[in-house]
Amino acid sequence: MTLILAIIVGGIIGWLASIIMRRDAQQGIILNIVVGIVGAVLAGFLLNPLIGGGNIMNGDFSLSSLLVSLLGAVILLAIVNLFTRRSVR
């Protein structure tokens, strides 16, 4: 059940991150899910030790863990933009 929730929440986080980074028209639902989950994992390893908060991949769906995961997804999309467009945007 936690895996299904992580996929759903990861998709929502990836979708929100793609709207923030203005890439929503270029990605589909699968890429939004991938960006959300990879962003959550990235945030869990890199951002949680620095700023705290939980990790949605561990089943913690608090507001702080969702915001940290969204920040991780936005950072991931910024890195993708840097390599594909040569600008962060």
N, C-alpha and C positions, 0 to 999 in steps of 0.2 A: 504494500500500500504506500509506503514511503517513496518508493521509486516512481510510482505513478504521480504522486504529488510533486516530486522533484521535477518530473518532465513537464507537468502543467505549469508550475510556478516558473520553471526555467524558460518555457515558451513565452510567458507573460513578461518576464524580465528581459528576455532577448528582444521582444517586440518593443517594449518601452525604450530600451537602449538604442534600437534602430531608429525610432522616432526622434530621440534626442540627437543622434548623430546624422540625421537626415539620410538614412539608407533604407528606409522602409519599402520604397518602391522597387528596390533592387534585390530584396531577399524574400524568400517564401517562408512558410511556417516551419519547415524542417530546419532551415538555416537559423531562424529565430530561436528554436529550441536548442540547437547546438551552441549558439552564441550565449544564450542564457546559462546553460549548464557549464560550459567551459569558463565563462565569466565568473560563475559562482565558485568553481574550483580554483580559479586564479585568485579570486578574492580570499578564499579560505586559506590558501598558502601564503600569499604575500601581504594582503591588507589586514587580516584579522590580528596578526601579531603586532602590527603597528598601531591600529586604531581601535581594536577590540570588536566585539560583536560576535554573533554566532555564525554558523555555516549551514545553509539550507541543504547541503548534501549529507549532513549528519542528522537531518530531521528537525532542525531548529528553524521554525518559521516565524520568528519574532520580527518586529519592525526593523530593528537594527541589523539583523542578518539579511533581510530583504534589501535594505539600502546599501549595505556593503556589497552584496551580490550584484545589484544594479550598477554600482560604481565599477566593479570588476568587469562587467559586460561592456560598459562605456569605454573603459581603458582598452579592452580587447578590440573593439571596433575602431578606436583611434589608432591602434597599432596597425590594423588591417588597412585603414585609410592611408596611413603613412607609406605603406609598401605598395599599394595599388594606385594611388593618386598622387603620391609625392607631397601630400599635404594632410594635416590632421583634420582640418576643416573646423 
